[in-house]
Structure formats: C-alpha cells, structure tokens
C-alpha cells in the first residue's frame, strides 16, 4: 500500500510515477511529485519506481493572476 495525497492506494511492483499519474488521471501540465519528502524531476517520472509504503504528494500548480 502507498499513500497518494494522504489517501491509501494499492501498490504493485514496477509502478512508475508516470504510470501512477496516468492511472489517477493526473494530466495537469504543471505538476510536482514528492516521494517521501524528496522532489522527483519531471524528466525522471518514467524511470522512478514507487516502492511499497511510499508517501507520494502530487501537487498541481495553477497559473493565474
């Protein structure tokens, strides 16, 4: 089990950040991913594998004025 934005989510082996975002329909153009307090660069979403027990924060940024 992992936590995504404070909610439990089922974990599976080889789950990448990119796959998780697709499964959760997080398609925001400006998004920051933090795993266990460490920011994951956008160019590493495909190769970053989520481990069982990880705490993930998906923060989407909104532009405006």
mmCIF file of the N, C-alpha and C atoms, coordinates in Angstrom:
data_MODEL
# 
_entry.id   MODEL 
# 
loop_
_atom_site.group_PDB 
_atom_site.id 
_atom_site.type_symbol 
_atom_site.label_atom_id 
_atom_site.label_alt_id 
_atom_site.label_comp_id 
_atom_site.label_asym_id 
_atom_site.label_entity_id 
_atom_site.label_seq_id 
_atom_site.pdbx_PDB_ins_code 
_atom_site.Cartn_x 
_atom_site.Cartn_y 
_atom_site.Cartn_z 
_atom_site.occupancy 
_atom_site.B_iso_or_equiv 
_atom_site.pdbx_formal_charge 
_atom_site.auth_seq_id 
_atom_site.auth_comp_id 
_atom_site.auth_asym_id 
_atom_site.auth_atom_id 
_atom_site.pdbx_PDB_model_num 
ATOM 1   N N  . UNK A 1 1  ? 0.847  -1.171 0.000   1.00 0.00 ? 1  UNK A N  1 
ATOM 2   C CA . UNK A 1 1  ? 0.000  0.000  0.000   1.00 0.00 ? 1  UNK A CA 1 
ATOM 3   C C  . UNK A 1 1  ? 0.899  1.242  0.000   1.00 0.00 ? 1  UNK A C  1 
ATOM 4   N N  . UNK A 1 2  ? 0.475  2.242  -0.762  1.00 0.00 ? 2  UNK A N  1 
ATOM 5   C CA . UNK A 1 2  ? 1.165  3.532  -0.771  1.00 0.00 ? 2  UNK A CA 1 
ATOM 6   C C  . UNK A 1 2  ? 0.143  4.603  -0.383  1.00 0.00 ? 2  UNK A C  1 
ATOM 7   N N  . UNK A 1 3  ? 0.625  5.781  -0.113  1.00 0.00 ? 3  UNK A N  1 
ATOM 8   C CA . UNK A 1 3  ? -0.267 6.913  0.142   1.00 0.00 ? 3  UNK A CA 1 
ATOM 9   C C  . UNK A 1 3  ? -0.054 7.936  -0.963  1.00 0.00 ? 3  UNK A C  1 
ATOM 10  N N  . UNK A 1 4  ? -1.168 8.399  -1.531  1.00 0.00 ? 4  UNK A N  1 
ATOM 11  C CA . UNK A 1 4  ? -1.123 9.445  -2.544  1.00 0.00 ? 4  UNK A CA 1 
ATOM 12  C C  . UNK A 1 4  ? -2.000 10.583 -2.044  1.00 0.00 ? 4  UNK A C  1 
ATOM 13  N N  . UNK A 1 5  ? -1.366 11.710 -1.790  1.00 0.00 ? 5  UNK A N  1 
ATOM 14  C CA . UNK A 1 5  ? -2.070 12.872 -1.242  1.00 0.00 ? 5  UNK A CA 1 
ATOM 15  C C  . UNK A 1 5  ? -2.878 12.507 -0.002  1.00 0.00 ? 5  UNK A C  1 
ATOM 16  N N  . UNK A 1 6  ? -2.277 11.681 0.852   1.00 0.00 ? 6  UNK A N  1 
ATOM 17  C CA . UNK A 1 6  ? -2.888 11.330 2.121   1.00 0.00 ? 6  UNK A CA 1 
ATOM 18  C C  . UNK A 1 6  ? -3.877 10.180 2.082   1.00 0.00 ? 6  UNK A C  1 
ATOM 19  N N  . UNK A 1 7  ? -4.138 9.622  0.894   1.00 0.00 ? 7  UNK A N  1 
ATOM 20  C CA . UNK A 1 7  ? -5.098 8.521  0.766   1.00 0.00 ? 7  UNK A CA 1 
ATOM 21  C C  . UNK A 1 7  ? -4.377 7.236  0.384   1.00 0.00 ? 7  UNK A C  1 
ATOM 22  N N  . UNK A 1 8  ? -4.861 6.118  0.929   1.00 0.00 ? 8  UNK A N  1 
ATOM 23  C CA . UNK A 1 8  ? -4.286 4.820  0.594   1.00 0.00 ? 8  UNK A CA 1 
ATOM 24  C C  . UNK A 1 8  ? -4.567 4.483  -0.867  1.00 0.00 ? 8  UNK A C  1 
ATOM 25  N N  . UNK A 1 9  ? -3.567 3.887  -1.507  1.00 0.00 ? 9  UNK A N  1 
ATOM 26  C CA . UNK A 1 9  ? -3.680 3.476  -2.903  1.00 0.00 ? 9  UNK A CA 1 
ATOM 27  C C  . UNK A 1 9  ? -2.927 2.159  -3.044  1.00 0.00 ? 9  UNK A C  1 
ATOM 28  N N  . UNK A 1 10 ? -3.486 1.194  -3.778  1.00 0.00 ? 10 UNK A N  1 
ATOM 29  C CA . UNK A 1 10 ? -2.802 -0.098 -3.892  1.00 0.00 ? 10 UNK A CA 1 
ATOM 30  C C  . UNK A 1 10 ? -1.469 0.022  -4.625  1.00 0.00 ? 10 UNK A C  1 
ATOM 31  N N  . UNK A 1 11 ? -0.478 -0.669 -4.089  1.00 0.00 ? 11 UNK A N  1 
ATOM 32  C CA . UNK A 1 11 ? 0.859  -0.676 -4.686  1.00 0.00 ? 11 UNK A CA 1 
ATOM 33  C C  . UNK A 1 11 ? 1.034  -1.959 -5.489  1.00 0.00 ? 11 UNK A C  1 
ATOM 34  N N  . UNK A 1 12 ? 1.840  -1.877 -6.533  1.00 0.00 ? 12 UNK A N  1 
ATOM 35  C CA . UNK A 1 12 ? 2.261  -3.078 -7.266  1.00 0.00 ? 12 UNK A CA 1 
ATOM 36  C C  . UNK A 1 12 ? 3.697  -2.885 -7.730  1.00 0.00 ? 12 UNK A C  1 
ATOM 37  N N  . UNK A 1 13 ? 4.360  -3.980 -7.916  1.00 0.00 ? 13 UNK A N  1 
ATOM 38  C CA . UNK A 1 13 ? 5.770  -3.944 -8.326  1.00 0.00 ? 13 UNK A CA 1 
ATOM 39  C C  . UNK A 1 13 ? 5.920  -3.236 -9.669  1.00 0.00 ? 13 UNK A C  1 
ATOM 40  N N  . UNK A 1 14 ? 7.010  -2.518 -9.792  1.00 0.00 ? 14 UNK A N  1 
ATOM 41  C CA . UNK A 1 14 ? 7.386  -1.819 -11.030 1.00 0.00 ? 14 UNK A CA 1 
ATOM 42  C C  . UNK A 1 14 ? 6.452  -0.663 -11.397 1.00 0.00 ? 14 UNK A C  1 
ATOM 43  N N  . UNK A 1 15 ? 5.713  -0.137 -10.436 1.00 0.00 ? 15 UNK A N  1 
ATOM 44  C CA . UNK A 1 15 ? 4.838  1.008  -10.688 1.00 0.00 ? 15 UNK A CA 1 
ATOM 45  C C  . UNK A 1 15 ? 5.683  2.276  -10.744 1.00 0.00 ? 15 UNK A C  1 
ATOM 46  N N  . UNK A 1 16 ? 5.666  2.942  -11.887 1.00 0.00 ? 16 UNK A N  1 
ATOM 47  C CA . UNK A 1 16 ? 6.445  4.179  -12.034 1.00 0.00 ? 16 UNK A CA 1 
ATOM 48  C C  . UNK A 1 16 ? 5.563  5.386  -11.722 1.00 0.00 ? 16 UNK A C  1 
ATOM 49  N N  . UNK A 1 17 ? 6.207  6.507  -11.504 1.00 0.00 ? 17 UNK A N  1 
ATOM 50  C CA . UNK A 1 17 ? 5.477  7.749  -11.267 1.00 0.00 ? 17 UNK A CA 1 
ATOM 51  C C  . UNK A 1 17 ? 4.585  8.053  -12.461 1.00 0.00 ? 17 UNK A C  1 
ATOM 52  N N  . UNK A 1 18 ? 5.087  7.899  -13.654 1.00 0.00 ? 18 UNK A N  1 
ATOM 53  C CA . UNK A 1 18 ? 4.308  8.180  -14.863 1.00 0.00 ? 18 UNK A CA 1 
ATOM 54  C C  . UNK A 1 18 ? 3.066  7.297  -14.932 1.00 0.00 ? 18 UNK A C  1 
ATOM 55  N N  . UNK A 1 19 ? 3.205  6.007  -14.620 1.00 0.00 ? 19 UNK A N  1 
ATOM 56  C CA . UNK A 1 19 ? 2.064  5.091  -14.636 1.00 0.00 ? 19 UNK A CA 1 
ATOM 57  C C  . UNK A 1 19 ? 1.032  5.486  -13.586 1.00 0.00 ? 19 UNK A C  1 
ATOM 58  N N  . UNK A 1 20 ? 1.502  5.831  -12.396 1.00 0.00 ? 20 UNK A N  1 
ATOM 59  C CA . UNK A 1 20 ? 0.590  6.238  -11.329 1.00 0.00 ? 20 UNK A CA 1 
ATOM 60  C C  . UNK A 1 20 ? -0.207 7.468  -11.739 1.00 0.00 ? 20 UNK A C  1 
ATOM 61  N N  . UNK A 1 21 ? 0.455  8.455  -12.303 1.00 0.00 ? 21 UNK A N  1 
ATOM 62  C CA . UNK A 1 21 ? -0.231 9.674  -12.730 1.00 0.00 ? 21 UNK A CA 1 
ATOM 63  C C  . UNK A 1 21 ? -1.288 9.369  -13.785 1.00 0.00 ? 21 UNK A C  1 
ATOM 64  N N  . UNK A 1 22 ? -0.967 8.463  -14.717 1.00 0.00 ? 22 UNK A N  1 
ATOM 65  C CA . UNK A 1 22 ? -1.933 8.082  -15.757 1.00 0.00 ? 22 UNK A CA 1 
ATOM 66  C C  . UNK A 1 22 ? -3.134 7.362  -15.147 1.00 0.00 ? 22 UNK A C  1 
ATOM 67  N N  . UNK A 1 23 ? -2.878 6.442  -14.222 1.00 0.00 ? 23 UNK A N  1 
ATOM 68  C CA . UNK A 1 23 ? -3.959 5.696  -13.572 1.00 0.00 ? 23 UNK A CA 1 
ATOM 69  C C  . UNK A 1 23 ? -4.894 6.614  -12.788 1.00 0.00 ? 23 UNK A C  1 
ATOM 70  N N  . UNK A 1 24 ? -4.343 7.650  -12.200 1.00 0.00 ? 24 UNK A N  1 
ATOM 71  C CA . UNK A 1 24 ? -5.141 8.560  -11.383 1.00 0.00 ? 24 UNK A CA 1 
ATOM 72  C C  . UNK A 1 24 ? -5.692 9.739  -12.197 1.00 0.00 ? 24 UNK A C  1 
ATOM 73  N N  . UNK A 1 25 ? -5.445 9.719  -13.504 1.00 0.00 ? 25 UNK A N  1 
ATOM 74  C CA . UNK A 1 25 ? -5.902 10.778 -14.415 1.00 0.00 ? 25 UNK A CA 1 
ATOM 75  C C  . UNK A 1 25 ? -5.374 12.154 -14.017 1.00 0.00 ? 25 UNK A C  1 
ATOM 76  N N  . UNK A 1 26 ? -4.146 12.186 -13.524 1.00 0.00 ? 26 UNK A N  1 
ATOM 77  C CA . UNK A 1 26 ? -3.491 13.452 -13.212 1.00 0.00 ? 26 UNK A CA 1 
ATOM 78  C C  . UNK A 1 26 ? -2.784 13.921 -14.485 1.00 0.00 ? 26 UNK A C  1 
ATOM 79  N N  . UNK A 1 27 ? -3.464 14.738 -15.255 1.00 0.00 ? 27 UNK A N  1 
ATOM 80  C CA . UNK A 1 27 ? -2.938 15.183 -16.545 1.00 0.00 ? 27 UNK A CA 1 
ATOM 81  C C  . UNK A 1 27 ? -2.570 16.662 -16.547 1.00 0.00 ? 27 UNK A C  1 
ATOM 82  N N  . UNK A 1 28 ? -2.387 17.218 -15.361 1.00 0.00 ? 28 UNK A N  1 
ATOM 83  C CA . UNK A 1 28 ? -2.066 18.629 -15.255 1.00 0.00 ? 28 UNK A CA 1 
ATOM 84  C C  . UNK A 1 28 ? -0.709 18.919 -15.903 1.00 0.00 ? 28 UNK A C  1 
ATOM 85  N N  . UNK A 1 29 ? -0.611 19.993 -16.690 1.00 0.00 ? 29 UNK A N  1 
ATOM 86  C CA . UNK A 1 29 ? 0.668  20.291 -17.344 1.00 0.00 ? 29 UNK A CA 1 
ATOM 87  C C  . UNK A 1 29 ? 1.770  20.696 -16.356 1.00 0.00 ? 29 UNK A C  1 
ATOM 88  N N  . UNK A 1 30 ? 1.384  21.318 -15.250 1.00 0.00 ? 30 UNK A N  1 
ATOM 89  C CA . UNK A 1 30 ? 2.354  21.730 -14.241 1.00 0.00 ? 30 UNK A CA 1 
ATOM 90  C C  . UNK A 1 30 ? 2.083  20.931 -12.969 1.00 0.00 ? 30 UNK A C  1 
ATOM 91  N N  . UNK A 1 31 ? 2.908  19.910 -12.728 1.00 0.00 ? 31 UNK A N  1 
ATOM 92  C CA . UNK A 1 31 ? 2.716  19.060 -11.563 1.00 0.00 ? 31 UNK A CA 1 
ATOM 93  C C  . UNK A 1 31 ? 4.057  18.776 -10.903 1.00 0.00 ? 31 UNK A C  1 
ATOM 94  N N  . UNK A 1 32 ? 4.055  18.767 -9.600  1.00 0.00 ? 32 UNK A N  1 
ATOM 95  C CA . UNK A 1 32 ? 5.252  18.441 -8.832  1.00 0.00 ? 32 UNK A CA 1 
ATOM 96  C C  . UNK A 1 32 ? 4.960  17.159 -8.070  1.00 0.00 ? 32 UNK A C  1 
ATOM 97  N N  . UNK A 1 33 ? 5.892  16.218 -8.113  1.00 0.00 ? 33 UNK A N  1 
ATOM 98  C CA . UNK A 1 33 ? 5.757  14.964 -7.386  1.00 0.00 ? 33 UNK A CA 1 
ATOM 99  C C  . UNK A 1 33 ? 6.830  14.917 -6.306  1.00 0.00 ? 33 UNK A C  1 
ATOM 100 N N  . UNK A 1 34 ? 6.387  14.627 -5.089  1.00 0.00 ? 34 UNK A N  1 
ATOM 101 C CA . UNK A 1 34 ? 7.287  14.500 -3.946  1.00 0.00 ? 34 UNK A CA 1 
ATOM 102 C C  . UNK A 1 34 ? 7.067  13.112 -3.360  1.00 0.00 ? 34 UNK A C  1 
ATOM 103 N N  . UNK A 1 35 ? 8.140  12.334 -3.266  1.00 0.00 ? 35 UNK A N  1 
ATOM 104 C CA . UNK A 1 35 ? 8.070  10.992 -2.688  1.00 0.00 ? 35 UNK A CA 1 
ATOM 105 C C  . UNK A 1 35 ? 8.917  10.987 -1.421  1.00 0.00 ? 35 UNK A C  1 
ATOM 106 N N  . UNK A 1 36 ? 8.262  10.706 -0.319  1.00 0.00 ? 36 UNK A N  1 
ATOM 107 C CA . UNK A 1 36 ? 8.941  10.660 0.985   1.00 0.00 ? 36 UNK A CA 1 
ATOM 108 C C  . UNK A 1 36 ? 9.765  11.923 1.250   1.00 0.00 ? 36 UNK A C  1 
ATOM 109 N N  . UNK A 1 37 ? 9.211  13.072 0.860   1.00 0.00 ? 37 UNK A N  1 
ATOM 110 C CA . UNK A 1 37 ? 9.876  14.342 1.114   1.00 0.00 ? 37 UNK A CA 1 
ATOM 111 C C  . UNK A 1 37 ? 10.892 14.766 0.071   1.00 0.00 ? 37 UNK A C  1 
ATOM 112 N N  . UNK A 1 38 ? 11.110 13.944 -0.965  1.00 0.00 ? 38 UNK A N  1 
ATOM 113 C CA . UNK A 1 38 ? 12.097 14.266 -2.000  1.00 0.00 ? 38 UNK A CA 1 
ATOM 114 C C  . UNK A 1 38 ? 11.387 14.522 -3.330  1.00 0.00 ? 38 UNK A C  1 
ATOM 115 N N  . UNK A 1 39 ? 11.682 15.680 -3.926  1.00 0.00 ? 39 UNK A N  1 
ATOM 116 C CA . UNK A 1 39 ? 11.082 16.041 -5.205  1.00 0.00 ? 39 UNK A CA 1 
ATOM 117 C C  . UNK A 1 39 ? 11.661 15.200 -6.333  1.00 0.00 ? 39 UNK A C  1 
ATOM 118 N N  . UNK A 1 40 ? 10.772 14.715 -7.206  1.00 0.00 ? 40 UNK A N  1 
ATOM 119 C CA . UNK A 1 40 ? 11.190 13.916 -8.364  1.00 0.00 ? 40 UNK A CA 1 
ATOM 120 C C  . UNK A 1 40 ? 11.138 14.827 -9.594  1.00 0.00 ? 40 UNK A C  1 
ATOM 121 N N  . UNK A 1 41 ? 12.271 15.007 -10.288 1.00 0.00 ? 41 UNK A N  1 
ATOM 122 C CA . UNK A 1 41 ? 12.257 15.827 -11.501 1.00 0.00 ? 41 UNK A CA 1 
ATOM 123 C C  . UNK A 1 41 ? 11.338 15.214 -12.569 1.00 0.00 ? 41 UNK A C  1 
ATOM 124 N N  . UNK A 1 42 ? 10.667 16.066 -13.323 1.00 0.00 ? 42 UNK A N  1 
ATOM 125 C CA . UNK A 1 42 ? 9.705  15.613 -14.333 1.00 0.00 ? 42 UNK A CA 1 
ATOM 126 C C  . UNK A 1 42 ? 10.342 14.658 -15.340 1.00 0.00 ? 42 UNK A C  1 
ATOM 127 N N  . UNK A 1 43 ? 11.605 14.877 -15.696 1.00 0.00 ? 43 UNK A N  1 
ATOM 128 C CA . UNK A 1 43 ? 12.262 14.008 -16.667 1.00 0.00 ? 43 UNK A CA 1 
ATOM 129 C C  . UNK A 1 43 ? 12.597 12.629 -16.088 1.00 0.00 ? 43 UNK A C  1 
ATOM 130 N N  . UNK A 1 44 ? 12.319 12.414 -14.786 1.00 0.00 ? 44 UNK A N  1 
ATOM 131 C CA . UNK A 1 44 ? 12.557 11.116 -14.162 1.00 0.00 ? 44 UNK A CA 1 
ATOM 132 C C  . UNK A 1 44 ? 11.261 10.380 -13.810 1.00 0.00 ? 44 UNK A C  1 
ATOM 133 N N  . UNK A 1 45 ? 10.100 10.914 -14.218 1.00 0.00 ? 45 UNK A N  1 
ATOM 134 C CA . UNK A 1 45 ? 8.819  10.274 -13.910 1.00 0.00 ? 45 UNK A CA 1 
ATOM 135 C C  . UNK A 1 45 ? 8.745  8.850  -14.463 1.00 0.00 ? 45 UNK A C  1 
ATOM 136 N N  . UNK A 1 46 ? 9.281  8.626  -15.663 1.00 0.00 ? 46 UNK A N  1 
ATOM 137 C CA . UNK A 1 46 ? 9.204  7.306  -16.292 1.00 0.00 ? 46 UNK A CA 1 
ATOM 138 C C  . UNK A 1 46 ? 10.096 6.295  -15.595 1.00 0.00 ? 46 UNK A C  1 
ATOM 139 N N  . UNK A 1 47 ? 11.261 6.709  -15.157 1.00 0.00 ? 47 UNK A N  1 
ATOM 140 C CA . UNK A 1 47 ? 12.226 5.764  -14.585 1.00 0.00 ? 47 UNK A CA 1 
ATOM 141 C C  . UNK A 1 47 ? 12.174 5.672  -13.063 1.00 0.00 ? 47 UNK A C  1 
ATOM 142 N N  . UNK A 1 48 ? 11.387 6.516  -12.395 1.00 0.00 ? 48 UNK A N  1 
ATOM 143 C CA . UNK A 1 48 ? 11.289 6.455  -10.939 1.00 0.00 ? 48 UNK A CA 1 
ATOM 144 C C  . UNK A 1 48 ? 10.221 5.448  -10.542 1.00 0.00 ? 48 UNK A C  1 
ATOM 145 N N  . UNK A 1 49 ? 10.647 4.384  -9.861  1.00 0.00 ? 49 UNK A N  1 
ATOM 146 C CA . UNK A 1 49 ? 9.743  3.322  -9.437  1.00 0.00 ? 49 UNK A CA 1 
ATOM 147 C C  . UNK A 1 49 ? 9.303  3.585  -7.999  1.00 0.00 ? 49 UNK A C  1 
ATOM 148 N N  . UNK A 1 50 ? 8.018  3.453  -7.775  1.00 0.00 ? 50 UNK A N  1 
ATOM 149 C CA . UNK A 1 50 ? 7.442  3.668  -6.452  1.00 0.00 ? 50 UNK A CA 1 
ATOM 150 C C  . UNK A 1 50 ? 7.558  2.392  -5.637  1.00 0.00 ? 50 UNK A C  1 
ATOM 151 N N  . UNK A 1 51 ? 8.016  2.526  -4.404  1.00 0.00 ? 51 UNK A N  1 
ATOM 152 C CA . UNK A 1 51 ? 8.198  1.375  -3.517  1.00 0.00 ? 51 UNK A CA 1 
ATOM 153 C C  . UNK A 1 51 ? 7.004  1.236  -2.577  1.00 0.00 ? 51 UNK A C  1 
ATOM 154 N N  . UNK A 1 52 ? 6.753  0.020  -2.127  1.00 0.00 ? 52 UNK A N  1 
ATOM 155 C CA . UNK A 1 52 ? 5.686  -0.242 -1.174  1.00 0.00 ? 52 UNK A CA 1 
ATOM 156 C C  . UNK A 1 52 ? 5.906  0.609  0.081   1.00 0.00 ? 52 UNK A C  1 
ATOM 157 N N  . UNK A 1 53 ? 4.867  1.294  0.527   1.00 0.00 ? 53 UNK A N  1 
ATOM 158 C CA . UNK A 1 53 ? 4.955  2.129  1.711   1.00 0.00 ? 53 UNK A CA 1 
ATOM 159 C C  . UNK A 1 53 ? 5.319  3.581  1.442   1.00 0.00 ? 53 UNK A C  1 
ATOM 160 N N  . UNK A 1 54 ? 5.619  3.931  0.189   1.00 0.00 ? 54 UNK A N  1 
ATOM 161 C CA . UNK A 1 54 ? 5.986  5.315  -0.128  1.00 0.00 ? 54 UNK A CA 1 
ATOM 162 C C  . UNK A 1 54 ? 4.825  6.271  0.124   1.00 0.00 ? 54 UNK A C  1 
ATOM 163 N N  . UNK A 1 55 ? 5.186  7.497  0.482   1.00 0.00 ? 55 UNK A N  1 
ATOM 164 C CA . UNK A 1 55 ? 4.229  8.580  0.682   1.00 0.00 ? 55 UNK A CA 1 
ATOM 165 C C  . UNK A 1 55 ? 4.429  9.565  -0.462  1.00 0.00 ? 55 UNK A C  1 
ATOM 166 N N  . UNK A 1 56 ? 3.441  9.667  -1.340  1.00 0.00 ? 56 UNK A N  1 
ATOM 167 C CA . UNK A 1 56 ? 3.546  10.486 -2.540  1.00 0.00 ? 56 UNK A CA 1 
ATOM 168 C C  . UNK A 1 56 ? 2.634  11.691 -2.431  1.00 0.00 ? 56 UNK A C  1 
ATOM 169 N N  . UNK A 1 57 ? 3.175  12.840 -2.761  1.00 0.00 ? 57 UNK A N  1 
ATOM 170 C CA . UNK A 1 57 ? 2.387  14.066 -2.850  1.00 0.00 ? 57 UNK A CA 1 
ATOM 171 C C  . UNK A 1 57 ? 2.413  14.502 -4.296  1.00 0.00 ? 57 UNK A C  1 
ATOM 172 N N  . UNK A 1 58 ? 1.236  14.655 -4.882  1.00 0.00 ? 58 UNK A N  1 
ATOM 173 C CA . UNK A 1 58 ? 1.104  15.177 -6.249  1.00 0.00 ? 58 UNK A CA 1 
ATOM 174 C C  . UNK A 1 58 ? 0.489  16.564 -6.137  1.00 0.00 ? 58 UNK A C  1 
ATOM 175 N N  . UNK A 1 59 ? 1.266  17.554 -6.482  1.00 0.00 ? 59 UNK A N  1 
ATOM 176 C CA . UNK A 1 59 ? 0.850  18.936 -6.314  1.00 0.00 ? 59 UNK A CA 1 
ATOM 177 C C  . UNK A 1 59 ? 0.754  19.572 -7.699  1.00 0.00 ? 59 UNK A C  1 
ATOM 178 N N  . UNK A 1 60 ? -0.449 19.942 -8.100  1.00 0.00 ? 60 UNK A N  1 
ATOM 179 C CA . UNK A 1 60 ? -0.564 20.591 -9.396  1.00 0.00 ? 60 UNK A CA 1 
ATOM 180 C C  . UNK A 1 60 ? -0.619 22.099 -9.197  1.00 0.00 ? 60 UNK A C  1 
ATOM 181 N N  . UNK A 1 61 ? 0.145  22.774 -10.028 1.00 0.00 ? 61 UNK A N  1 
ATOM 182 C CA . UNK A 1 61 ? 0.265  24.226 -9.945  1.00 0.00 ? 61 UNK A CA 1 
ATOM 183 C C  . UNK A 1 61 ? -0.744 24.868 -10.883 1.00 0.00 ? 61 UNK A C  1 
ATOM 184 N N  . UNK A 1 62 ? -1.328 25.930 -10.421 1.00 0.00 ? 62 UNK A N  1 
ATOM 185 C CA . UNK A 1 62 ? -2.315 26.641 -11.216 1.00 0.00 ? 62 UNK A CA 1 
ATOM 186 C C  . UNK A 1 62 ? -1.786 28.041 -11.474 1.00 0.00 ? 62 UNK A C  1 
ATOM 187 N N  . UNK A 1 63 ? -1.764 28.428 -12.734 1.00 0.00 ? 63 UNK A N  1 
ATOM 188 C CA . UNK A 1 63 ? -1.323 29.768 -13.091 1.00 0.00 ? 63 UNK A CA 1 
ATOM 189 C C  . UNK A 1 63 ? -2.532 30.708 -13.050 1.00 0.00 ? 63 UNK A C  1 
ATOM 190 N N  . UNK A 1 64 ? -2.274 31.895 -12.712 1.00 0.00 ? 64 UNK A N  1 
ATOM 191 C CA . UNK A 1 64 ? -3.361 32.870 -12.673 1.00 0.00 ? 64 UNK A CA 1 
ATOM 192 C C  . UNK A 1 64 ? -2.874 34.185 -12.125 1.00 0.00 ? 64 UNK A C  1 
ATOM 193 N N  . UNK A 1 65 ? -3.772 35.070 -12.030 1.00 0.00 ? 65 UNK A N  1 
ATOM 194 C CA . UNK A 1 65 ? -3.367 36.373 -11.546 1.00 0.00 ? 65 UNK A CA 1 
ATOM 195 C C  . UNK A 1 65 ? -4.424 37.011 -10.699 1.00 0.00 ? 65 UNK A C  1 
# 
